[in-house]
Amino acid sequence: MCGYHLAELNIGTARAPADSPDMAGFMAGIVPVNALADAAPGFVWRLQDGDGPGATALRPCGPDVMVNMSVWESLESLREFVYRNGPHLDFMRRRRDWFHPMATPYLVLWWVPAGHIPGLDEALARLDLLRRDGPGPRAFTFRDPYPAPVPAARAAR
Amino acid sequence: MTDISVIAVLDDPVRRRLYDYVCAQGRGVSRTEAAQAAGVGRTLAAFHLDRLAEAGLVEVAFSRPAGRTGPGAGRPAKLYRRATAEHQVSVPPRDYRTAAELLADVVDVTGAEPQLQRSARARGAAAGHAARERGGLPDSGLLLGALSAQGYQPYRDGADVRLRNCPFHLLAARHPPLICGMNLALLEGLLAGTAVPGLRARLDPRPGECCVVLESSKNNSD
């Protein structure tokens, strides 16, 4: 199998510490929403820290910045879950209760060979690329998507 | 075909009735069914439906009636349903779409969603209240009328009310959490303004429809 999967990273600067009452709604909501993701069509993998719910204990971008990373079979499967799943959409609708707005891109998408699990350093490099150069085939967004690379064997034919 | 030519195709009372009927069904509609609904003969309905299809206002699919397959099942029926493309004409030229996209970008970046939701709730409440003040209708008619007036194309689904059309479709596709959140607040306000009891607005997107369902508060699970 030489296909490609879609990787996704998004980050958010929390308005308050994870264990504060202000973040209680987010910390409680993330568990059932993650369970919905795991069961969604096209879901492949998501980052977990083995400590807090999801990856909420990981802070590679600073003490207030939470990260979320996952891999999906296609752009459509991820889009369907993110924007067309009622509980997830409702969770996103309330994001300003918990996270500061960001003037720079906070979500990046890129293609990975099927079976490859991206690391956080790879993901953050893609976010940097998006922030520096704007959307392109190596780092893009839902609004400006790029197609998966054509496998070399097929391209040569 | 330019937008203005497409819209001009609707300038015929029979054609308009057929179009409205097809849109309201949310599924493929046969010539016979549309003819009956519009109160015209099948041949005339077929003529107008095909004009609508040529203009791209409805899409055509072929389907056999349920349960009839294989040889001898007869010719597949021509079914018509609303096309997804949208058309807009303004005379003189106005461009509210660009303004809306720019404003949405700014709300996204500045995090002004809570203020947007407050404004939307107030706007919905005012529309709902005005519908209640006009009076003359039972609760259900009042609510469906108010929703129709806002372009939602409501329909009953058991005890719930679902909305066939998203009045903010292009914007919602660009900024889903922002616009769907605004829309939810608008509909929460509308419900409160009409003072129709027993329903609550909840995000529950379905393909091709509005992201909100007005759900009977008697059958909710949480």
HADDOCK unambig.tbl for C-alpha pairs under 7 A between the chains (distance, minus, plus):
assign (segid A and resid 83 and name CA) (segid B and resid 176 and name CA) 6.34 0.50 0.50
assign (segid A and resid 84 and name CA) (segid B and resid 205 and name CA) 5.40 0.50 0.50
assign (segid A and resid 85 and name CA) (segid B and resid 205 and name CA) 6.65 0.50 0.50
assign (segid A and resid 86 and name CA) (segid B and resid 203 and name CA) 5.32 0.50 0.50
assign (segid A and resid 86 and name CA) (segid B and resid 204 and name CA) 4.43 0.50 0.50
assign (segid A and resid 86 and name CA) (segid B and resid 205 and name CA) 5.83 0.50 0.50
assign (segid A and resid 89 and name CA) (segid B and resid 177 and name CA) 6.22 0.50 0.50
assign (segid A and resid 90 and name CA) (segid B and resid 203 and name CA) 6.29 0.50 0.50
assign (segid A and resid 92 and name CA) (segid B and resid 177 and name CA) 5.85 0.50 0.50
assign (segid A and resid 93 and name CA) (segid B and resid 177 and name CA) 4.90 0.50 0.50
assign (segid A and resid 93 and name CA) (segid B and resid 178 and name CA) 6.55 0.50 0.50
assign (segid A and resid 93 and name CA) (segid B and resid 181 and name CA) 5.36 0.50 0.50
assign (segid A and resid 96 and name CA) (segid B and resid 111 and name CA) 6.49 0.50 0.50
assign (segid A and resid 101 and name CA) (segid B and resid 109 and name CA) 5.79 0.50 0.50
assign (segid A and resid 101 and name CA) (segid B and resid 110 and name CA) 5.81 0.50 0.50
assign (segid A and resid 101 and name CA) (segid B and resid 111 and name CA) 4.81 0.50 0.50
assign (segid A and resid 102 and name CA) (segid B and resid 109 and name CA) 5.87 0.50 0.50
assign (segid A and resid 103 and name CA) (segid B and resid 109 and name CA) 5.26 0.50 0.50
assign (segid A and resid 143 and name CA) (segid B and resid 174 and name CA) 6.73 0.50 0.50
